[in-house]
Amino acid sequence: MKAYRLHAFEGPDAIRWEDLPTPEPGPGQIRVRVRATSLNFRDLMISKGIYNPRLKLPLIPLSDGAGEVSAVGTGVTRYRLGDRVVSAFMPGWVDGEPTDTKVRSALGGEVDGMLAEEVVLPETGVLPIPSHLSFEEAATLPCAAVTAWNALFETGSLQPGDSVLVQGTGGVSIFALQFARMAGARVIVTSSSDAKLARVKEMGASDLINYRTTPDWDKPVRQLTGGVGVDAIVEVGGAGTLPLSIRCVKLGGYVALIGVLTGGGEFNPMPVLMRHIRLQGIFVGSVQMFAGMLKAIEVAQMRPVIDRVFPFEQAIDALKHMESGSHFGKVVIRV
């Protein structure tokens, strides 16, 4: 079979297209013929050695994928040949609280990922694809969508009528906008692009802020909420944006810390203490959370936003496209 493997922490150009033996499923495992996979910012960080420079190489990258069952191991009862399935980001985190062991099962990290024609996964680490979604659409869900779902509903407690601030228009942010609107929440979106802000307006965002022209964007957020602040924030910037987020979330509000797109740095925790703010790190979610999210997606007939689909032979170009930051929604590779 064909697969891509990262051989050095030198970025996308260190990922090579190779011939590898087709894997065979063991007891309790299934083999999936991958039909589509999608990209996350984590994949770029891994390729450059920023995410974890101690990962063992070579490594098949990417955590997200969807396809059809092509073989089953002994004892498998949940799936049959031809079933359409989507992988979980951490197949070993089925339910309950995360543990070191569960977290180490994340695909495309300490475990080979989905950028291959065939992969073997535990039957408990995949889920059926909703009938209205294509393989390409389903492949966008394991990381970004589950992260947004966990942030808003599993760890968070978003209610109809609540106000949510969403930063940017990357994968997690767009899913957070879609889910929050499904729940009847008001969504404020920040972006550096007026064109992208116009698109999220069409998707139901109630208020738009260009953070490049309005660098102190916490002020208009407080004005939009009558001086109170928003109920929740989907924080993807990290140290560079966190101080502003703390200033524009309400007293006793909730900040879901998801990304570090602005890098690390110093942060004064005193306002978190004095304003009784809940600051919670979110690292994707369990298979059980994924299953609950898929039910909601099916009921609402929601469709993920896909920026562009690349053919398998152009996987490196897909990574470089995402690296450019020009995308809106998810970048997908059709296998």
N, C-alpha and C positions, 0 to 999 in steps of 0.2 A: 504494500500500500504506500501511498504518498503521504508525507507528513512534513511539517516544518519543525526545526529544532534550533533553539538559541545556543550558540557555542561560546560566546564571550559577552561580557557586559559592555557592549559597544554600540548599543542602539539597534534599531530595526535592521540595519545592514549586516548584523552578525547573526541573523536568522536565515537558515539555509533550507532549501527544499530537498528532501531526501527520500530514498526508498527504504522502508522499514518492514520487518515481518508483520503480518496481520495478527493482532493479538487474539487470543482465545479466552473466552470467559471461564472462570472457575466456579465453584459452588456459590450460589446466591448472586452471581453476577450476570450481566447481559452485555452483549456487544452491540454498539450503536453505529450504524452507517450515518456519519455526520452529513447533514445536508446544508447547514448554515451555522456560522459562528459570528459573534459580535465582539467589538473592541471596547475596552475600558481604559481609563487613564492609568490604572494600575499596570496594565500590560506594557505601556511605555516605560514606566518607572522600573519594572522588572528588567526590561531589556537593557537599561542603562546602569543597572546595579544600584539604583537609588532605593528601591523597595526593600531588598534584602541581599546584600552582596555576598552572603554566605550560602545562597542556594546552590544546590548541586547541578552542574551542567554536564552534558547537554540536556536541554529541557524543552518539551513540547509546550508552547505558550498558549495563552487564552483560557479563560474560565468558563465562557458562555457558549453553549451550543445546543442544537436541536437536530433530530434525525429520526431514523426508524430502526427498530430492533432487527438485527441481522443474525443473531445467534443468542441462545440462552444456555446458562450453565445448569448443573444439577440443582434441584431444589427450588428453582425459580417458579413462583406461582402468580406473580402480579402482571407479567407481560408475556405476550406471544410475538412470534415473528411478524414483522410488518407494523407493529404498533408505533404510533408517532409519540416521541417522548422528548422532553427537554431536561437538560442536566441541572442539578443544583450546584451552586457555587462551592459549597462545602458538603459533599455527599455524606461525610461522616457526622455532620450535625443534623440529626434527624429531628430532635425535639429537645425540650429542656433548655437549661442555661449553657452557654458556650464553655468549653474546657480547652486546655492546651491541645489535647488529642484531637478534638473535633475541629479546631481551627486549623490544625496542620493538614487536614484533608482538603484544603482549598485547591481547586484545580489550577494548573498553570503556575503554581508556586513550588511547594515542596513535592507536589504530585504532578505528573504530566497532564497537560491540558487538552483542549479541544481542537487545535489547529491541525487536524489529521483526518484522513478519510474514514478511519475506523477507530473507535475507542472502547475500552471495557470499563464499566461502572457497576457499583453495587445496585441491585434492583431497588433498594430503599433510597437511592440517591438520585433518582429521576422521577419525573411526574408526567402524566398524560398532557398532551397539548390541547388546549381548547379548540373545538372544531372550527371556529371562525378565523383562527390564526394560521398564517403560512409558517413554513419552517423559518423563514427569514425573520418574521415578526416574533416568533417564539424565542429565537436565539438572542433577542435583545433583553430578555427578562431576568436571567439568574442573578446578576450582580446589581445593576443599577435600579431595576424595578423593585426587587426585594429590599434593597437598602432604603429606598424611599418609603415603601410600605411599612417596614419596621419602624422607621423614624416617626412616621405620622400616626400609626395605629397600634403597633405592637408595644413598642417602648413608649411612644407618645400616646396621647389620648385625645386626638383631634375630634371635635364635635361640629355639627352643622352650625354655621354662623360664626365660627372662630376665624381669626385672621392669621394668615401664614405668610412669612417672607421667604421667597425662594431666590437664591443667588445664581444668576447665570442661566444658560440654556444648554448645558451638557445633559448627559443621559439621566443622572439622578434628578436633576432639577426639573427636567421636562416631565418625568414620571411623577414627581412630587406635585407639580401643577395639575396633571391629569387626575391623580388620586384625590387631591384636596378639592377639586371642583366636583368630582363624583360625590364627595361627602357633603357638599353644600357649604364649603368654606370660602372665605374671601382670600384671594391670592395677590400679593404684591410681588413683582418680579424686578430684579435689577440686572442690567446688562450694559456692556460698553457699546453695543450696536443698536441703533435705532431701527434698523431693518429687522433684527431678531426680536426686538420688543414689539414691533408691529405684528409679527407672527404669533407671539404668545398672547397678544391681545385678542386675536382671532380664536385662540384656544380657550379663552375665558378668563384670562388674567384681568383683574379689576383695576389695577394701578401699575404704572410703569415708571421706572427710574433709571436714567442713564448715569451709571456711576463714574463715567469718565468726565462728563460735563457737570456732574453733581458729586464731587468726591466726598462731601459730608452728607451722604445719603441717609444717615440716621435721622437728620432733621425733618426731611419731608415724610419719612415713615411715621414719625411721631405726630406730625401735623395731620396725616391721613387717618390716624387712629384717635384723633381728638386729644392728643397729648398723653395717651395711656401707654401706647406701644402695642406691638403685635403679640398674639398669644404664643406663637411658635415660630422658630426660624430653622430653615434647612441650610446649615452652615457648611459650605464646601470650600471656602477660601483658606481657613486656618488662621495663623497668627496675624496675617495682614488685614483680615476683615473682622476677626472676632471682637476686638474692642468696639467697633461700630455696632455689631450685632447686640452686644451686651447693652449698649446705650439705647437701642430702639426696641428691645423686647420688654414686655410689661413687667411690673413687680410680680414676682412669683411665676414668671413665664418660663418657657422651655426652649433650649437651644440644642438641636441635634447636630453634633460635630461629626461630619462625614468625611470631608476632604481637607487637603493641605495644598491647594493649588497655588497659594501665594508663598509657600515655603514655611519654614519654622521661624522661630524668633521668641522674643520675650513677651510675656503676657501678665498683666497685673490681675490677680484673682479677687482683689478686694471688692470690686463692684458686684461680682457674683455672690459673694457673702452678704453684702449690705442690702442687696435688692432681692435676696431669697430666690435666685434664679437656678433652675435645674439645667446643668450642662452635662449632656450625656453623649459619650462616644458611641457610634453605630458602626458595627462591622458586619455588613450584609445581614444575614439572618438564617434561620433553620429551614429544613425541608418542610416542616409543618407550617411555618409562616408563609412559605412559597405556595403551598397548597391552598391556604386561605386566600391569598392574593389572587390566585388563578380563578377561584370561584367568583370573586368580585369582578374580575375582568370579563369572565364569561357572561355573568348576569348583565353587566353594563355594555357588553359587546365593544369594549374599549380596544383600540388598536394602537400599538406603539408608533412613535414617530421615527421614521428611518430617513437619515440624511442621504445615504448612498449605499449601493450594493456593489461590491467588487467581486470579480471572479477569483477562484482559488489561486490561480497562477499569479495574481497581483496582490497577494496578501501584504507584501512589504509596502506597496504603494498605499494600501488602506491604512496601515499604521502611520505612514508619513502624512497622509491626509488628516488623520485625527490629530497628529502632532501640530499641524498648522493652526488648529483652533478655529478653522473656518466652518466647521460642521454645525448643524442644528439637529439635535436628536442623535440617534445611534448610527454608527458606521458598521456595516455588515459585510461578511465575506460569504459568498455562496460556494459551497464545496461540491 
